[in-house]
Amino acid sequence: MRAGASLEVWNYSALAEDLASHGYVVVGFDAPYRTGVVVFPDGRMMRRTPENNPDLCENQEQAQQARCVNKVLTAWTGDIAFVLDRLERLNTSDPSGKFTARLDMARVGVFGHSFGGAQAAQFCSQDSRCKAGIDVDGSLHGIVIQAGIRKPFMFLLSGQGDFSSDAEIRQIEADIQSLYDRLPADGRLRIVIRGANHFLFSDDGALLKSPMVLRTLRMLGILGIDGRRQLALTAYCVHSFFDAYLKKTGRSRLKISSPLYPEIQVLD
């Protein structure tokens, strides 16, 4: 599980706990010098360095911006590979005995929000250890746009706003459409949660409770559905997709629509 931008991974505890309640071992990790702040057990504090801040890439000329983002993405995606290497060692021989022979390394799913979703897509394109992946409302970057993904993958998108006149957003949508069209037909999903907000896929969706703030966000068109409802919908989609493609052996396409969640719109 990868957080958005440089957020700490604890910001996604609700999604992690939901997956754990469905029998998954959820590994969310913060990377020193990349995540906003990482504190080691001995008290040392590592803050994010400028060269690892994807937001700073936005202030550059277009071609340079792309190189900057891809460089950051390559480093952050390498962190996922490193963590999986360590998990394989723990599964073989954990000094504490907690994880020895208890991790099913043949059924690994990778997901993330925003820039974390871009990392999930890139990693699942490159590393065969990823058996299914999910991009939660993240734009695509890196070689995955050209290389594609040859395993089950889901895009879970917010339905906030009409960006049809914005060239950048149109490019993001075109990249997602292009990658989606090349995914395995029996293992692809592209879902919009109507009324969802990009920034409320994290625990902020549940923690934002001020009536005044909520009213203001609704008046401004920023908040379409209750944040807790958005988290519940997200959790349902994430665990349903992984259940279908990690737990089950069949390869029929997941039917994720549910009368309990009419906000889910499945796109072809």
N, C-alpha and C positions, 0 to 999 in steps of 0.2 A: 504494500500500500504506500503510495507516494502522495505527499501533500502538494497543494498548489503553490506555485512560485517558491517563496522561501519561508512559508509557514512551518511551524513545528507540527509534527505528525499527530500530537495529542489533540489538535483541532478537529480530528476526524474520529474521535472515540466512538461516536454513535454508530458509524458504519462498521467500525472494527468489532464492536460488541455484538452487533446484529449478525455479522458473519460468524463470529465465534459461537454464537448461540445455535448456529446451523451446522456446527461440527468442524469448522475450519480453524486451522492454526493461522492467525493473522500476524504478519510481520510488517510493522510500520517502523520506519527508521529515519532518523535525522542524520544528515551528513555534515561533519565539521567543515567550516569555511563556506558551505553552500546554504544550509538552513540559517535562518536569522540568528539564532543563538543555540549552541550546543554546550551543555554542562556535563563534564566528566565526573565519575564517582569521587575523584579526589578534590573536586571543587574548581578545577580549571574551566574557564569559560572561553569558548571559541565563537567569535562573531563572524558573520558572513563578510567575505572580501568583495570589493567592487567587481573584480573580474568574474565572480560567480553570481552576479546579480542580473538575471535576464531582463529585468525592467530597464536597466541602463542601456540595453541594446536599442531601445526604441528611439533614442535621441540621435541615432546615426543615420547616414545616408542609406538608401534601401539595400544596395548590394552589401555594404559593410554590415548593416543590421542583420541580414540573413547569415553572414559568416559568423557574427558574434553569437547569435542565438544557437546556431548549429554547434559551435564550439562548446558552449555551456551545456547544451543537450547531450553531446557526446560524453562529457565528463559525468554528468548526472546519471546517464543511462549506465555508464560503467560502474556506478555505485550499486545498481541493482544486481549486476553480474557478480560483484564482489560479495554482496550479502548472500546470494545464493551459494557461492563457493563455501562460505562460512557455515551456512545451514547444512550443506552436504557433509561437512566435517563433523558437525554436531550430531547429525543423524548416524554417522558411522561410529563416533566415539565421543560422547559428551562427558567431560570430566565430572560434571555434577550428576550425570545419569538421567537427567530430566528428559532429554530429547533423543537419546540413543534408540534407533530403530522405531521412532514414533512419528517421523515426518515422511509423508508420502511424496517424495521428490519427483515422482513420475506424473503427478497431477498438480502442477503449479499454475496458479492464475495470477495475473499482474494487473493492477488497476491504479488509477490516480485521478486527481481532479486538476483541471486547468493545465498548468505546465507539467504537473504530475501525470495527466492523461497523455500529453505528448510523449513523455518518457515511456509510458506503458506501450504506446503504439510503436515507438522506435525499438524498444527492447524486444517486443514480440515479433517484429520483422526480422531481427538479427539473431536471436538466441533461441535454439530449439527447445530449451527447457521450459519456455512459456508455452502452455497448452491452451490457454484462453486468456483474452485480455479485454479491458474496458477503459475507454476514454470518457471521463465525466466532464463534459463541457470544455474540452481543451482544443485549441487550434493545433494543426499538425505542423511539424518542422522536421528537417533532416531528410535522410535518404529514404525513409519509409514512404514518402509521397511518390517516389519513382519506383521503389522496390516492391511495395505492397506487403501484404500480410497473408500467409498461407495457413491460417488456423482460425478458429472461431474468435470473433471480435465484435464488440458492441460499442456504438456511440450513444451516449446518454446526454441529451442536449436540453438547454433551457429554452423556453419559448418566449423569452422576453423581448418585446419590441419588434419593429419592422426595420430591418437594416438594408433593404433592397437597393437603396441609393448610395450606400457606402462601399467604395471600391475594395477596401481592405476586407470587410466582412464578406463581400461577394467572393473574394479569393479564398477565404477560409472555407466557405461553404462549398466552393468548387473542389478544393483539395479533399475535403471529407467525402464528397460525392464520388470523386474519382477513385479514392481508396476503397470506398464501400462497394462500388461496382465490381471491383476485382477480388473481393473477399469470397470465400467458399459460400455458395448459394445456400447450403444447409446449415451454415454457422455464422450468419451475420444478422445484426439488428441495428437499426437506426431509430432512436426513440426521442421524441420531444415530450417533456413534461410541461403542459400548458400552464403558463403563469409563473413558472419557476424563475428564480433569480440566480445568476452566475455565482454570486458571493455567498449564497445560503445553502450550498451543498455541504458545507462544513458544519460543525456544531453551532455556529452562529445562528443557524436556522432555528435551533431549539432555545438558545439563550436570549434571543431578541424578544423581549416580552413587554417593553414599555408601550402602553396604549397610545401615548402621544406620538412616539416615533413610528409605530406601526401605521397609525392613521396618516401621518405625513408621507410615508413611503408609498402607501396605497394611492393617495391623492396625486403623487408625482408619477404614478405608473411604474414605480420601481418594484413593487411587491404585488404579485398577482394572487398568490395563495399563501396560507399560513406557513411559516418556516418549519414548524414541526411536521406539518403535513408533507412538505417538500422532502424532508429527511426520511419520512416513512416511505414515500414513493421511491426515493432513491435506493434505500435499503432493500426494498422489495425487488426492484429491477436488478440490483447487483447480485443478491444471493440467488435469484431465480436463474440468471444467466450462468453463473458458476455451477449451480446445481445441475443444469442441463448439460453442460459441456465438460465438467470435471468429474462429477459423480456418476453420471449415467453413461452407458456404453453406446446407446443408440445415437444416431446422427440426424434424426428428424429435426426440422427447424422448430425452435422454441415458440410457443404461442403464449406471449407474455401479457396480452390484453386481459383485463380483469374488471368485472362490474364493481369491484371494491375501489378501483382506482380509475375513474373515468377521465382523469387528467392525462393519462398516458395516450399518446398518439404515435402509432407505429408508421414510419415512413418507408416507402418502397425504394 
